[in-house]
């Protein structure tokens, strides 16, 4: 009988198990900062200071939260010890950030851990003797072993709160110091704090690197106040926010803020930055026809959901989460973005800034003139009957944010419509305003109609023919490299350039692209003279669109200027006579 070979599968020692478990979560400087900052936020901190010494692999996080007494400090780094949960129902109803109870223990496995903490004075003790108060609110400093047990303990004179110092990080696991590189890990810390600041804008954040100030973020009521501190060239007036039940959304208005990459489509749930691809896609898709091509929105979404609707066990760092009812949430996001994009910024601060920039540009490029001659060529240009071009009002009334008494008063360079209202002026670019109107009408009524004589197209690739068929046109071979088109989109049916328009449609990606191309081609051209009734009709139609800020390509449509901004520029608050020295 052959001798049985010894098994090569052996259970790991407890030390290795703990080390591997710690490595899953504590894998970088940013991971250490994340765990400590989440604990500080759970403790109710309103000021958090993070200090980094990357070359020494040392981190210190100080907060002014509730702090811990000596008994809690002695238990804080023991494996599986936590104050957040005690029963199975607690695990399914977690509302805190650092609920694992493993953060400090995992850090102790990977580094030298020291905690200095002093609890806030309990109001019930405030009436007792000074000695009782001192004993109850005494601060302590403890150093922990790799098992999370207290090695040294001594009294410490500190303010209420907690200071956690992590040094010699990854001494026992040198590979962690190589990937990613320290510079990238430090950058990741900055990005982490930016995201947490959006989730918790009521907190003052201070970052230091090698004992030098690095980043400071001052608190505010909402994430809107944090974005201009984080992003350069973004102003408070560039951002709009919306608050609803369980949903907060802050977005950069698409005619002013957009990005080359989707790096600022941020999502958070219950105070924690997360990655949920369905929610990110819903945000990006909501801006599809309000941004230029290959540009992405600037937006921050914060959802507050019941714990029973979430499963945080998708990722060790809890950066990914399973969410129930995603379809309904995505519909709410789309509706919220639509509401925000209907807003127009008429605040004094923004209008003053906008007026200054506009006048400064005009002074650099223009010149003063008492009058000008109208070129005969402009008088000879044909007019457009907008009662035919705009077949009917879009459903819904005027958005409450736009002036209901917007009156067209003039046309500038046969390109811009100057309109006034009780609060100021609007300058509207006529082609893209009409393009927005037609695009939304086509979305509701995409009609394909037959033509009396087939339109013959030549030299179409098979993909182009397929594209025309996909958008509902009837296309059939008509000879060698020729195709006959017998049905066309209704807006193109009476146009002389219908053949060129059909070729343009054949190059589009899908029906959505066909709608945009059709709207752009059929919109009135800049340089076309309009009568006052035609201008007014276009202005009324444009105000009723769902997304009046930009055209389907993402270009801004309207420049607004409040009367109060004009008054400030011309200094109309002066008393008559004082400007003459009287």
ZAMARGU-4260 file (C-alpha; in steps of 0.2 Angstrom, whole numbers, plus 5000, padded with zeros to 4 digits):
<rodrens>
0) 5000/5000/5000 | 5007/5017/4994 | 5011/5029/5008 | 4998/5043/5009 | 5006/5060/5004
5) 5005/5074/5017 | 4992/5088/5013 | 4999/5104/5007 | 4984/5114/5013 | 4986/5120/5030
10) 4976/5133/5041 | 4984/5149/5043 | 4990/5156/5060 | 4979/5169/5068 | 4992/5182/5066
15) 4992/5180/5047 | 4973/5180/5046 | 4973/5196/5056 | 4987/5203/5045 | 4978/5199/5028
20) 4961/5205/5035 | 4969/5222/5039 | 4977/5222/5022 | 4961/5221/5013 | 4955/5238/5021
25) 4971/5247/5026 | 4980/5247/5010 | 4986/5265/5008 | 4988/5282/5017 | 4971/5287/5011
30) 4963/5271/5018 | 4970/5276/5035 | 4963/5293/5034 | 4946/5287/5028 | 4944/5276/5043
35) 4950/5289/5056 | 4940/5303/5048 | 4924/5292/5048 | 4926/5289/5066 | 4928/5307/5069
40) 4912/5311/5060 | 4903/5298/5069 | 4909/5306/5085 | 4900/5322/5080 | 4916/5332/5076
45) 4914/5349/5068 | 4933/5352/5065 | 4945/5339/5059 | 4963/5341/5056 | 4973/5329/5045
50) 4992/5329/5046 | 5003/5319/5034 | 5021/5315/5034 | 5022/5304/5018 | 5041/5300/5019
55) 5039/5294/5037 | 5023/5285/5033 | 5014/5294/5047 | 4997/5301/5049 | 4988/5311/5063
60) 4969/5315/5063 | 4963/5326/5077 | 4945/5331/5080 | 4934/5340/5092 | 4921/5326/5093
65) 4913/5317/5109 | 4929/5309/5113 | 4932/5293/5124 | 4934/5289/5142 | 4948/5278/5149
70) 4937/5262/5148 | 4932/5265/5130 | 4950/5269/5125 | 4956/5252/5132 | 4943/5243/5122
75) 4944/5253/5106 | 4957/5243/5096 | 4952/5226/5101 | 4947/5214/5087 | 4928/5215/5083
80) 4925/5228/5097 | 4913/5242/5092 | 4900/5254/5100 | 4890/5255/5084 | 4881/5238/5084
85) 4877/5224/5097 | 4863/5213/5089 | 4859/5207/5072 | 4845/5220/5069 | 4858/5233/5073
90) 4868/5226/5058 | 4854/5228/5046 | 4850/5246/5053 | 4867/5254/5053 | 4866/5273/5051
95) 4884/5277/5056 | 4900/5278/5045 | 4913/5267/5054 | 4902/5253/5059 | 4914/5238/5056
100) 4922/5240/5073 | 4938/5234/5064 | 4946/5251/5059 | 4958/5254/5074 | 4962/5235/5076
105) 4966/5234/5057 | 4977/5250/5059 | 4986/5242/5074 | 4990/5227/5064 | 4999/5238/5050
110) 5007/5252/5061 | 5011/5259/5078 | 4994/5266/5085 | 4992/5279/5098 | 4976/5287/5103
115) 4974/5302/5114 | 4956/5307/5119 | 4946/5316/5132 | 4927/5315/5132 | 4915/5330/5132
120) 4909/5335/5149 | 4892/5327/5152 | 4879/5340/5157 | 4873/5329/5171 | 4890/5330/5179
125) 4892/5349/5176 | 4883/5352/5193 | 4894/5341/5203 | 4910/5345/5212 | 4926/5351/5202
130) 4934/5335/5207 | 4920/5324/5200 | 4920/5334/5184 | 4939/5332/5182 | 4938/5313/5185
135) 4924/5312/5172 | 4932/5322/5159 | 4950/5317/5161 | 4960/5314/5145 | 4971/5299/5142
140) 4985/5294/5130 | 4987/5275/5126 | 4999/5265/5114 | 4993/5249/5107 | 5001/5232/5103
145) 4999/5224/5086 | 4984/5214/5094 | 4975/5230/5098 | 4979/5229/5117 | 4984/5244/5127
150) 5003/5244/5131 | 5005/5260/5139 | 4993/5272/5147 | 4994/5289/5155 | 4984/5304/5159
155) 4985/5318/5146 | 4980/5336/5146 | 4971/5339/5130 | 4955/5348/5124 | 4939/5337/5123
160) 4940/5327/5107 | 4952/5313/5100 | 4969/5313/5092 | 4975/5297/5083 | 4993/5295/5078
165) 4998/5281/5066 | 5017/5279/5063 | 5028/5267/5054 | 5014/5262/5043 | 5017/5246/5033
170) 5033/5242/5042 | 5027/5224/5042 | 5021/5224/5024 | 5034/5234/5014 | 5025/5230/4997
175) 5011/5242/5003 | 5023/5256/5002 | 5027/5253/4983 | 5010/5252/4975 | 5003/5265/4973
180) 5018/5277/4974 | 5018/5289/4990 | 5014/5304/4979 | 4999/5296/4972 | 4993/5291/4989
185) 4995/5309/4995 | 4984/5315/4981 | 4971/5302/4985 | 4970/5309/5002 | 4966/5326/4995
190) 4953/5319/4984 | 4945/5309/4998 | 4944/5324/5009 | 4936/5334/4995 | 4922/5321/4993
195) 4919/5319/5012 | 4918/5338/5013 | 4904/5338/5001 | 4895/5325/5011 | 4898/5334/5027
200) 4899/5353/5023 | 4896/5358/5041 | 4913/5352/5046 | 4929/5363/5045 | 4943/5353/5037
205) 4961/5357/5038 | 4975/5347/5030 | 4994/5348/5033 | 5008/5340/5024 | 5025/5339/5032
210) 5020/5352/5045 | 5015/5365/5032 | 4997/5370/5028 | 4990/5361/5012 | 4971/5363/5011
215) 4958/5372/5021 | 4939/5370/5018 | 4928/5381/5028 | 4910/5375/5033 | 4894/5380/5025
220) 4876/5375/5025 | 4876/5364/5009 | 4889/5356/4997 | 4886/5371/4986 | 4897/5382/4997
225) 4911/5369/4996 | 4912/5367/4977 | 4920/5385/4974 | 4933/5381/4987 | 4938/5365/4979
230) 4937/5369/4961 | 4946/5384/4953 | 4936/5395/4941 | 4920/5389/4948 | 4909/5403/4957
235) 4894/5401/4968 | 4883/5409/4955 | 4888/5395/4943 | 4880/5382/4954 | 4862/5377/4957
240) 4856/5366/4970 | 4840/5356/4974 | 4834/5349/4990 | 4820/5336/4990 | 4815/5322/5002
245) 4830/5311/5004 | 4839/5319/4989 | 4851/5333/4987 | 4858/5339/4970 | 4871/5352/4966
250) 4876/5355/4948 | 4886/5367/4938 | 4875/5376/4925 | 4879/5368/4908 | 4881/5385/4900
255) 4895/5389/4912 | 4903/5373/4920 | 4907/5357/4911 | 4922/5345/4911 | 4933/5335/4899
260) 4931/5319/4909 | 4917/5313/4920 | 4929/5316/4935 | 4916/5327/4944 | 4901/5316/4943
265) 4901/5313/4962 | 4888/5302/4971 | 4886/5299/4990 | 4874/5289/5000 | 4870/5292/5019
270) 4886/5303/5021 | 4898/5291/5012 | 4906/5294/4994 | 4901/5279/4984 | 4902/5272/4967
275) 4886/5266/4959 | 4887/5266/4940 | 4869/5267/4937 | 4867/5283/4947 | 4882/5291/4938
280) 4875/5286/4921 | 4858/5293/4926 | 4867/5310/4930 | 4877/5310/4914 | 4862/5305/4903
285) 4852/5319/4911 | 4864/5332/4903 | 4865/5323/4886 | 4857/5337/4876 | 4863/5352/4887
290) 4882/5350/4885 | 4894/5352/4871 | 4900/5336/4863 | 4912/5325/4873 | 4909/5336/4888
295) 4903/5330/4905 | 4893/5339/4919 | 4899/5345/4936 | 4887/5338/4949 | 4886/5331/4966
300) 4872/5319/4971 | 4869/5315/4990 | 4855/5302/4994 | 4848/5298/5011 | 4841/5281/5010
305) 4834/5269/5023 | 4848/5257/5029 | 4836/5242/5024 | 4837/5248/5006 | 4856/5246/5006
310) 4869/5232/5007 | 4887/5239/5011 | 4895/5222/5010 | 4900/5224/4991 | 4917/5232/4995
315) 4929/5231/5010 | 4931/5250/5010 | 4912/5252/5008 | 4915/5263/4992 | 4903/5252/4982
320) 4885/5248/4988 | 4870/5238/4982 | 4854/5249/4981 | 4837/5242/4980 | 4825/5252/4969
325) 4838/5260/4958 | 4826/5262/4943 | 4814/5274/4953 | 4829/5283/4960 | 4836/5286/4943
330) 4819/5293/4938 | 4820/5305/4952 | 4837/5311/4947 | 4832/5314/4929 | 4817/5324/4936
335) 4828/5334/4948 | 4841/5339/4934 | 4827/5344/4923 | 4820/5356/4937 | 4837/5363/4940
340) 4841/5366/4922 | 4825/5377/4921 | 4832/5389/4933 | 4839/5405/4927 | 4852/5415/4938
345) 4846/5433/4941 | 4855/5436/4957 | 4863/5453/4960 | 4880/5446/4963 | 4881/5436/4947
350) 4873/5449/4936 | 4886/5462/4942 | 4900/5450/4939 | 4893/5446/4921 | 4890/5465/4917
355) 4908/5469/4922 | 4915/5456/4911 | 4904/5460/4896 | 4907/5479/4897 | 4926/5476/4899
360) 4926/5465/4883 | 4916/5478/4874 | 4928/5492/4879 | 4943/5482/4873 | 4936/5477/4856
365) 4923/5491/4852 | 4922/5509/4849 | 4909/5523/4853 | 4899/5530/4839 | 4884/5542/4838
370) 4876/5532/4824 | 4879/5520/4810 | 4873/5517/4793 | 4862/5501/4790 | 4870/5491/4776
375) 4858/5489/4761 | 4862/5470/4760 | 4854/5468/4777 | 4838/5476/4772 | 4837/5464/4757
380) 4838/5448/4767 | 4822/5438/4767 | 4811/5437/4783 | 4804/5421/4790 | 4786/5418/4795
385) 4788/5411/4813 | 4770/5407/4814 | 4773/5393/4802 | 4791/5389/4808 | 4784/5387/4826
390) 4768/5376/4824 | 4762/5376/4842 | 4766/5379/4860 | 4775/5366/4870 | 4764/5359/4884
395) 4766/5367/4901 | 4766/5385/4907 | 4780/5397/4909 | 4794/5392/4921 | 4792/5402/4937
400) 4810/5408/4936 | 4809/5417/4920 | 4800/5433/4918 | 4783/5431/4912 | 4783/5448/4904
405) 4798/5446/4893 | 4795/5458/4879 | 4806/5458/4863 | 4810/5475/4859 | 4824/5474/4845
410) 4835/5463/4835 | 4854/5466/4836 | 4864/5462/4820 | 4850/5451/4814 | 4857/5438/4826
415) 4852/5442/4844 | 4835/5447/4851 | 4835/5460/4864 | 4821/5458/4876 | 4816/5467/4892
420) 4806/5463/4908 | 4803/5472/4924 | 4819/5467/4931 | 4831/5470/4917 | 4837/5464/4900
425) 4839/5447/4890 | 4850/5445/4875 | 4844/5429/4866 | 4853/5421/4851 | 4839/5418/4839
430) 4846/5402/4829 | 4850/5392/4845 | 4834/5397/4854 | 4824/5391/4839 | 4834/5376/4838
435) 4830/5372/4856 | 4811/5374/4853 | 4811/5363/4837 | 4821/5350/4845 | 4809/5348/4860
440) 4794/5348/4848 | 4803/5335/4837 | 4805/5324/4853 | 4786/5324/4855 | 4781/5323/4837
445) 4794/5314/4826 | 4783/5312/4810 | 4788/5304/4794 | 4778/5309/4779 | 4778/5303/4760
450) 4785/5315/4747 | 4777/5317/4730 | 4793/5312/4720 | 4806/5301/4727 | 4822/5309/4733
455) 4837/5301/4725 | 4853/5299/4734 | 4870/5293/4728 | 4885/5285/4735 | 4878/5279/4751
460) 4888/5267/4762 | 4877/5252/4768 | 4879/5259/4786 | 4871/5275/4780 | 4856/5266/4772
465) 4854/5256/4788 | 4854/5272/4798 | 4840/5280/4787 | 4830/5264/4789 | 4833/5265/4808
470) 4825/5282/4810 | 4810/5277/4800 | 4813/5282/4782 | 4808/5271/4767 | 4824/5269/4757
475) 4825/5257/4742 | 4839/5254/4728 | 4836/5264/4713 | 4850/5259/4702 | 4869/5258/4702
480) 4875/5266/4718 | 4858/5276/4719 | 4844/5275/4732 | 4827/5282/4732 | 4820/5289/4748
485) 4801/5290/4748 | 4797/5296/4765 | 4806/5310/4775 | 4804/5319/4792 | 4790/5331/4791
490) 4801/5347/4794 | 4812/5343/4779 | 4798/5338/4767 | 4797/5356/4759 | 4815/5361/4760
495) 4825/5363/4744 | 4840/5356/4753 | 4831/5340/4758 | 4843/5329/4749 | 4858/5336/4759
500) 4849/5335/4775 | 4845/5317/4772 | 4864/5313/4769 | 4867/5322/4785 | 4855/5311/4794
505) 4863/5296/4787 | 4879/5300/4796 | 4871/5302/4813 | 4873/5289/4827 | 4854/5286/4831
510) 4837/5294/4831 | 4842/5306/4845 | 4856/5313/4833 | 4843/5314/4819 | 4832/5325/4830
515) 4847/5337/4834 | 4852/5338/4816 | 4835/5341/4809 | 4832/5354/4822 | 4848/5363/4818
520) 4845/5363/4800 | 4827/5369/4800 | 4830/5383/4814 | 4831/5401/4807 | 4848/5406/4803
525) 4858/5420/4811 | 4857/5435/4799 | 4839/5433/4796 | 4829/5449/4799 | 4814/5446/4810
530) 4799/5457/4814 | 4794/5462/4831 | 4779/5449/4831 | 4791/5436/4825 | 4803/5439/4838
535) 4790/5439/4852 | 4783/5423/4846 | 4801/5415/4846 | 4804/5422/4864 | 4787/5415/4870
540) 4791/5398/4862 | 4809/5397/4870 | 4803/5401/4887 | 4791/5386/4887 | 4805/5374/4883
545) 4810/5361/4897 | 4828/5366/4896 | 4830/5384/4891 | 4848/5387/4896 | 4857/5378/4881
550) 4854/5372/4864 | 4854/5353/4861 | 4873/5355/4857 | 4876/5363/4873 | 4878/5381/4868
555) 4871/5395/4880 | 4856/5403/4873 | 4853/5419/4884 | 4863/5432/4892 | 4853/5440/4907
560) 4857/5457/4914 | 4847/5464/4929 | 4842/5482/4930 | 4851/5483/4947 | 4867/5479/4939
565) 4865/5493/4926 | 4861/5505/4940 | 4877/5500/4950 | 4888/5502/4934 | 4881/5519/4930
570) 4881/5524/4949 | 4863/5529/4949 | 4863/5529/4968 | 4872/5546/4967 | 4862/5562/4972
575) 4859/5574/4957 | 4871/5588/4958 | 4885/5579/4968 | 4894/5573/4953 | 4896/5591/4947
580) 4903/5596/4964 | 4888/5605/4970
</rodrens>
